[in-house]
Every structure is written in C-alpha cells, then in structure tokens.
Amino acid sequence: MHAIIQKWDEASDLHIDYIEEHMILLLSKLGLNFLVLCFTHNRMCSSWQGMCNLSIVLADLVVATFVVKLWLFGSDETAVSLCSLLTITSKTYEALPLPLIALYLWDIWLEDTYSRNWRTSYKVIKNIAPIMTLWMFAVFNANSALKVNLLEQRTATNQKVLLCEVQGASQVTYLASVISSICICSMLPYYSWIPQWLCDAERMFEARDKQKMGHLVTLINPCTQMTPNEGIGLVKSPLPRPPLWLSLVLGFSTLWMPYLVVTTGSLLLFICIPAFIGVNLMWLECANSVLTGLIFWAKSRRRGPYASVRLNLCSWEVYWHLSRWTLRDMKLISPVLTTKDLLCV
C-alpha cells in the first residue's frame, strides 16, 4: 500500500503537505492506546501482557514524537525523512502480530510449568526479555531491508502526488475477519434466543454487583443482617441454557464484536490500514481475550468457573454461570458473609 506524502497542482500552484494528517493519525492511535492502558493498568508491570502493552505505547510515543518534530522543524528533506520513518515503522509493526501470539502462549506454558515460585525480579526479567528481543529483531529486520520508495504519480485531475510505500496490517485484518466469522457462524443458529440470553447475563452482572456491595457492607458493619439471596432478584429463564462454548463466544462477542466488525469492514471495503495503525492495544487485548477464553474453556470443564486464567477484559465466570443458571452457583461469584459466621458484641 502507499501513503500520500505531498500533493500539488502545477496549474494553480497549490501545494498540500500531508504530514499533519499523519501526525493526527499517530496521535489519535496513541490516545486510544493510552485509554486501553488505563483499563488494564492493574497488570501493567505484573504480567507479560502488561509489559507488552506498555512497550507498544512507548514505541508509539517515540514515533509520534519524531513526526511532531518533522512537522515543527520541517526542511526540504521532510518528505524523505517522513517516508523513511513510515517505512521503518510499518515494517517493524507488520512483523509483530504472530510472534506476539506465540510468545503469549509460550509465557502461559512457562508460568504454569516452572515459574510459580520464581522471585519477583526473575518474573520481571522473564516478562521483559522476550519483548525486548522481539522488538530488537523487528527493528533490525526493518532497517536491514529498508528501501525508501518515493513514487510520483499524476491523478485523473492532472495533479501530482508523492507516494511512499508502507506495509499494511494484513495479519491483523485477516485474523479479525476469521474471528468475527467464527463468532457470527456460531451464534447464527441461536439468533432468536440470544436477546434473552443477553438479558439473563445482564441480570447476573447486576446480581454479582449486589453481592459485592452486600459483602462490603457486611465487612464495614459485621452485625448487619445480610444473606446471600437478599436483593438478587434472579428469575430462572424458561429458555434452554446455551452450551458452555457458545456462552463464552457470546461473552467475547458482546465486548469485541464492534471492533471486529470495523476491522473486517475495512477489509471488505478494500480500505488498507497501515501496520503502524492496525497493530494497537485494541487488537492485542482482543487477541488476549481469544486465547484466554480458549484456556478458560479448557480448564473450566474440569475446575469450574474459577479456573486460573490471565486477567483480561471479559468476565468469563459470569458467562460460565449463564450456561448453567443455578442460583447455588451464582452465590459463588462473590461469597457474602452472614451473621451466623460472625460474633457480635
């Protein structure tokens, strides 16, 4: 794909520099990544996923800083410098998606097998070393194959445009299209029941929040009479329960389908997304949710809704209960103390 660097019309002597558009695009991506980072700050430095998120934000910050510098202190070589920066950045980001997924799976296996009793310093090194190695390899590979291609073409209106060749986020868009297709095909046979299942899931979220609030009130005032069933108001739905795999797909789709639809739509409409924009924290968290959901599905079949999985944005345990819908299990979402277990004086 090609990015427009400059455009000019010789007849009207009109010259347009697109460095501002590239700067706004990169700053918008940086703002979106900061927003996602705020939702995942609780695992920023304590997990491999958090360190990976932080590394992408720092890389985006460096790239945006260079573009802002070119915009403020531009020269006759601005077009070449901007094209070189976009080419290196796009090739670097284009090499990241599949290795990041592989490293994520490797980190899960390593932690479950060996690192349960590791010291904190060892875990930090374990989280940082693979990420730094991957970034160094991606940057080195992009620089070794660097070839700045500035192409000059004429449009149908006899205007000249200066184009720069960059890499597209093909891996991100193809993976998003595959995931969204699987989700839609899985839910399509059950489309008439999905609205009621979503309402049931919403009531379960409300029940969980009420139980958490009741637990907090009991801790503040132990003599307060709080029972597990108080204020929950759950009514069993007459519809059949979804199977576990479908319930987890429903939980994933509820959160990530808007992002998947936008990304897949760009592929269907032949809208190319450059790699330095498409590889962002939204995609990384979406991939994290897919892998974590698969691991939760495999573990919860033996261990129930509280199988040990990585932190992510999906509430898998609620959708596990949606596939069962038993009030006794719903109480386990957040155990509530009763006065029978407390001594009041």
C-alpha positions as CSV (number, residue, x, y, z in Angstrom):
1,M,0.0,0.0,0.0
2,H,1.0,3.6,-0.4
3,A,0.8,6.7,1.9
4,I,0.3,10.1,0.4
5,I,3.2,12.5,1.4
6,Q,2.5,15.5,-0.7
7,K,0.2,16.7,-3.5
8,W,0.5,19.7,-5.7
9,D,-1.2,21.3,-8.8
10,E,1.1,23.0,-11.2
11,A,-1.7,25.0,-12.9
12,S,-2.9,26.7,-9.7
13,D,0.4,26.4,-7.8
14,L,-1.4,24.6,-5.0
15,H,0.8,22.5,-2.7
16,I,-0.5,20.3,0.1
17,D,1.7,18.6,2.7
18,Y,0.1,15.6,4.4
19,I,2.5,15.5,7.3
20,E,-0.3,17.0,9.6
21,E,-2.7,14.2,8.6
22,H,-0.1,11.5,9.5
23,M,0.7,13.3,12.8
24,I,-3.0,13.5,13.7
25,L,-3.4,9.8,12.8
26,L,-0.5,8.7,15.0
27,L,-1.6,10.9,17.9
28,S,-5.1,9.5,17.7
29,K,-3.7,6.0,17.9
30,L,-1.5,7.0,20.9
31,G,-4.6,8.4,22.7
32,L,-6.6,5.2,22.0
33,N,-3.7,3.1,23.4
34,F,-3.5,5.3,26.5
35,L,-7.2,4.8,27.0
36,V,-6.9,1.0,26.8
37,L,-3.9,1.1,29.1
38,C,-6.0,2.9,31.7
39,F,-8.4,-0.1,31.7
40,T,-5.5,-2.6,32.1
41,H,-3.2,-0.6,34.4
42,N,-3.7,-3.2,37.2
43,R,-1.5,-5.7,35.3
44,M,0.9,-3.2,33.6
45,C,4.1,-4.3,35.3
46,S,3.0,-7.6,36.9
47,S,2.4,-9.7,33.7
48,W,3.8,-10.3,30.3
49,Q,0.7,-8.9,28.7
50,G,1.0,-5.7,30.7
51,M,4.7,-5.2,29.7
52,C,3.8,-5.9,26.1
53,N,1.1,-3.2,26.2
54,L,3.5,-0.8,27.7
55,S,6.2,-1.4,25.1
56,I,3.7,-0.7,22.2
57,V,2.6,2.6,23.9
58,L,6.3,3.6,24.3
59,A,7.0,2.7,20.7
60,D,4.0,4.8,19.5
61,L,5.2,7.7,21.7
62,V,8.6,7.6,20.0
63,V,7.2,7.5,16.5
64,A,4.7,10.3,17.2
65,T,7.5,12.5,18.7
66,F,9.6,12.1,15.6
67,V,6.6,13.1,13.4
68,V,5.8,16.1,15.5
69,K,9.5,17.1,15.3
70,L,9.3,16.9,11.5
71,W,6.1,18.9,11.5
72,L,7.6,21.7,13.7
73,F,11.1,21.8,12.2
74,G,10.5,20.7,8.6
75,S,13.1,21.2,5.9
76,D,13.5,20.4,2.2
77,E,14.2,16.8,3.2
78,T,11.0,16.4,5.2
79,A,9.3,14.2,2.6
80,V,12.2,11.8,2.5
81,S,12.5,11.7,6.3
82,L,8.8,11.1,6.8
83,C,8.8,8.4,4.2
84,S,11.8,6.7,5.8
85,L,10.1,6.8,9.2
86,L,6.8,5.5,8.0
87,T,8.5,2.7,6.1
88,I,10.6,1.5,9.0
89,T,7.7,1.8,11.4
90,S,5.3,-0.1,9.2
91,K,7.8,-2.9,8.6
92,T,8.5,-3.2,12.3
93,Y,4.9,-3.4,13.4
94,E,4.0,-5.7,10.5
95,A,6.4,-8.3,11.9
96,L,4.8,-8.3,15.4
97,P,1.4,-9.9,15.5
98,L,2.1,-13.6,15.0
99,P,5.3,-13.6,17.2
100,L,3.4,-11.8,19.9
101,I,0.7,-14.6,19.9
102,A,3.4,-17.3,20.0
103,L,5.2,-15.5,22.9
104,Y,2.0,-15.2,24.8
105,L,1.3,-18.9,24.6
106,W,4.9,-19.7,25.5
107,D,4.7,-17.4,28.6
108,I,1.5,-19.2,29.7
109,W,3.2,-22.6,29.4
110,L,6.3,-21.4,31.1
111,E,4.4,-19.8,34.1
112,D,2.1,-22.8,34.6
113,T,5.0,-25.2,34.4
114,Y,8.1,-23.6,36.0
115,S,7.6,-20.1,37.4
116,R,5.1,-20.5,40.1
117,N,7.7,-20.0,42.8
118,W,10.0,-17.6,41.0
119,R,11.1,-14.4,42.7
120,T,9.6,-11.1,41.5
121,S,12.8,-10.0,39.9
122,Y,13.0,-13.2,37.9
123,K,9.4,-12.7,36.7
124,V,10.2,-9.2,35.6
125,I,13.2,-10.4,33.6
126,K,11.0,-13.2,32.2
127,N,8.4,-10.6,31.1
128,I,10.9,-8.0,29.7
129,A,13.5,-10.2,27.9
130,P,11.2,-11.8,25.2
131,I,9.6,-8.4,24.4
132,M,12.9,-6.6,24.1
133,T,14.3,-9.4,21.9
134,L,11.2,-9.3,19.6
135,W,11.4,-5.5,19.2
136,M,15.1,-5.6,18.5
137,F,14.6,-8.3,15.9
138,A,11.7,-6.4,14.3
139,V,13.6,-3.1,14.1
140,F,16.8,-4.8,12.8
141,N,14.8,-6.6,10.2
142,A,13.1,-3.4,9.1
143,N,16.3,-1.5,8.8
144,S,18.2,-4.2,7.0
145,A,15.5,-4.4,4.3
146,L,15.0,-0.6,4.2
147,K,14.2,0.8,0.8
148,V,12.6,4.2,0.6
149,N,10.4,4.3,-2.4
150,L,9.0,7.8,-3.2
151,L,6.8,7.5,-6.2
152,E,5.5,10.4,-8.2
153,Q,2.2,9.9,-10.0
154,R,-0.5,12.0,-11.7
155,T,-4.1,11.8,-10.8
156,A,-7.1,12.0,-13.1
157,T,-7.4,15.7,-12.4
158,N,-3.8,16.3,-13.6
159,Q,-2.4,16.7,-10.0
160,K,0.9,15.3,-8.9
161,V,1.1,13.2,-5.8
162,L,4.1,11.9,-3.9
163,L,3.6,8.4,-2.6
164,C,5.5,6.4,0.0
165,E,5.3,2.6,0.1
166,V,4.4,1.2,3.5
167,Q,3.3,-2.2,4.9
168,G,-0.4,-2.9,5.6
169,A,-1.8,-4.6,8.7
170,S,-2.8,-7.7,6.8
171,Q,-2.3,-10.1,9.6
172,V,-4.5,-8.1,12.0
173,T,-7.3,-7.7,9.4
174,Y,-7.3,-11.3,8.4
175,L,-7.2,-12.6,11.9
176,A,-10.1,-10.2,12.8
177,S,-12.1,-11.4,9.8
178,V,-11.6,-15.1,10.8
179,I,-12.5,-14.5,14.4
180,S,-15.6,-12.5,13.6
181,S,-16.7,-15.1,11.0
182,I,-16.4,-17.8,13.6
183,C,-18.4,-15.8,16.2
184,I,-21.2,-15.0,13.7
185,C,-21.5,-18.5,12.3
186,S,-21.5,-19.9,15.9
187,M,-24.3,-17.6,17.0
188,L,-26.4,-17.6,13.9
189,P,-28.4,-20.9,14.6
190,Y,-29.3,-19.4,18.0
191,Y,-30.2,-15.9,16.9
192,S,-33.7,-16.0,18.3
193,W,-32.5,-16.9,21.8
194,I,-29.6,-14.5,22.0
195,P,-31.5,-11.4,23.2
196,Q,-33.0,-13.3,26.1
197,W,-29.6,-14.8,27.0
198,L,-28.1,-11.3,27.0
199,C,-30.8,-10.1,29.3
200,D,-30.1,-13.1,31.6
201,A,-26.3,-12.2,31.6
202,E,-27.1,-8.6,32.4
203,R,-29.2,-9.8,35.4
204,M,-26.3,-11.9,36.5
205,F,-23.9,-8.9,36.3
206,E,-26.4,-7.0,38.5
207,A,-26.6,-9.9,40.9
208,R,-22.8,-10.0,41.2
209,D,-22.6,-6.3,41.8
210,K,-25.3,-6.5,44.6
211,Q,-23.4,-9.4,46.2
212,K,-20.2,-7.4,46.2
213,M,-21.9,-4.4,47.7
214,G,-23.5,-6.6,50.3
215,H,-20.2,-8.2,51.1
216,L,-18.7,-4.7,51.5
217,V,-21.5,-3.6,53.8
218,T,-21.0,-6.7,56.0
219,L,-17.3,-6.0,56.3
220,I,-17.9,-2.4,57.4
221,N,-20.7,-3.4,59.8
222,P,-20.4,-7.1,60.8
223,C,-23.7,-7.0,62.8
224,T,-25.7,-6.1,59.6
225,Q,-28.0,-8.9,58.6
226,M,-27.0,-9.8,55.0
227,T,-28.0,-13.0,53.3
228,P,-26.8,-14.3,50.0
229,N,-30.2,-14.2,48.4
230,E,-31.1,-10.7,49.6
231,G,-31.8,-8.3,46.7
232,I,-30.6,-10.5,44.0
233,G,-33.9,-11.0,42.2
234,L,-32.9,-13.7,39.8
235,V,-35.7,-15.5,38.0
236,K,-34.8,-18.5,36.0
237,S,-35.5,-18.1,32.3
238,P,-37.7,-20.7,30.6
239,L,-35.3,-20.9,27.6
240,P,-32.7,-23.6,27.4
241,R,-29.3,-22.7,28.5
242,P,-26.5,-22.2,25.9
243,P,-23.7,-24.7,25.8
244,L,-20.5,-23.6,27.5
245,W,-18.6,-22.9,24.3
246,L,-21.5,-20.8,22.9
247,S,-21.9,-18.9,26.2
248,L,-18.2,-17.9,26.1
249,V,-18.5,-16.9,22.5
250,L,-21.4,-14.7,23.4
251,G,-19.4,-13.1,26.2
252,F,-16.5,-12.4,23.9
253,S,-18.7,-11.1,21.1
254,T,-20.6,-8.7,23.4
255,L,-17.3,-6.9,24.2
256,W,-15.3,-7.2,20.9
257,M,-17.8,-7.5,18.0
258,P,-17.8,-3.7,17.3
259,Y,-14.0,-3.7,16.9
260,L,-14.1,-6.9,14.8
261,V,-16.8,-5.5,12.5
262,V,-14.9,-2.3,11.9
263,T,-11.7,-4.1,11.2
264,T,-13.4,-6.7,9.0
265,G,-15.4,-4.0,7.2
266,S,-12.2,-2.2,6.2
267,L,-11.0,-5.5,4.6
268,L,-14.3,-5.9,2.7
269,L,-14.3,-2.3,1.5
270,F,-10.7,-2.6,0.4
271,I,-9.6,0.1,2.9
272,C,-6.0,-0.6,3.7
273,I,-4.9,0.0,7.3
274,P,-1.1,0.6,7.7
275,A,0.6,-1.7,10.1
276,F,1.7,1.2,12.4
277,I,-2.0,1.9,13.0
278,G,-3.6,-1.5,12.8
279,V,-1.2,-3.1,15.4
280,N,-2.5,-1.4,18.6
281,L,-3.7,-2.3,22.1
282,M,-7.2,-2.9,20.9
283,W,-6.0,-5.7,18.7
284,L,-3.7,-7.0,21.4
285,E,-6.4,-7.1,24.0
286,C,-8.8,-8.8,21.6
287,A,-6.2,-11.5,20.8
288,N,-5.6,-11.8,24.5
289,S,-9.3,-12.4,25.1
290,V,-9.5,-15.0,22.4
291,L,-6.6,-17.0,23.9
292,T,-7.7,-16.5,27.5
293,G,-11.2,-17.6,26.6
294,L,-9.9,-20.8,25.0
295,I,-7.8,-21.6,28.0
296,F,-10.7,-20.8,30.4
297,W,-13.0,-23.1,28.3
298,A,-10.4,-26.0,28.6
299,K,-9.8,-25.5,32.3
300,S,-13.3,-24.8,33.4
301,R,-14.6,-28.1,32.1
302,R,-12.6,-29.7,34.9
303,R,-12.3,-26.9,37.5
304,G,-15.5,-24.9,37.2
305,P,-15.9,-21.2,36.8
306,Y,-12.8,-20.2,38.8
307,A,-10.1,-21.8,36.7
308,S,-6.9,-20.0,36.9
309,V,-6.5,-17.8,33.8
310,R,-4.9,-14.5,33.0
311,L,-6.6,-11.2,33.7
312,N,-8.5,-9.8,30.7
313,L,-11.4,-7.6,29.8
314,C,-14.0,-10.4,29.5
315,S,-16.0,-11.7,32.5
316,W,-15.8,-15.4,31.7
317,E,-17.1,-16.7,35.0
318,V,-20.5,-14.9,34.5
319,Y,-21.0,-16.5,31.1
320,W,-20.0,-19.9,32.6
321,H,-22.9,-19.4,35.0
322,L,-25.1,-18.4,32.1
323,S,-24.6,-21.8,30.6
324,R,-25.6,-23.4,33.9
325,W,-28.0,-20.9,35.5
326,T,-28.1,-22.3,39.0
327,L,-28.8,-20.0,41.9
328,R,-26.4,-22.0,44.1
329,D,-23.6,-21.4,41.7
330,M,-24.5,-17.8,41.3
331,K,-23.8,-17.3,45.0
332,L,-20.2,-18.4,44.4
333,I,-19.5,-15.4,42.3
334,S,-18.9,-13.3,45.3
335,P,-19.4,-15.1,48.7
336,V,-21.4,-13.0,51.2
337,L,-20.9,-13.3,54.9
338,T,-23.9,-13.9,57.2
339,T,-24.3,-13.1,60.8
340,K,-24.1,-16.8,61.6
341,D,-20.4,-16.7,60.8
342,L,-19.8,-13.5,62.9
343,L,-19.6,-12.8,66.6
344,C,-21.3,-9.6,67.6
345,V,-21.0,-7.9,71.0
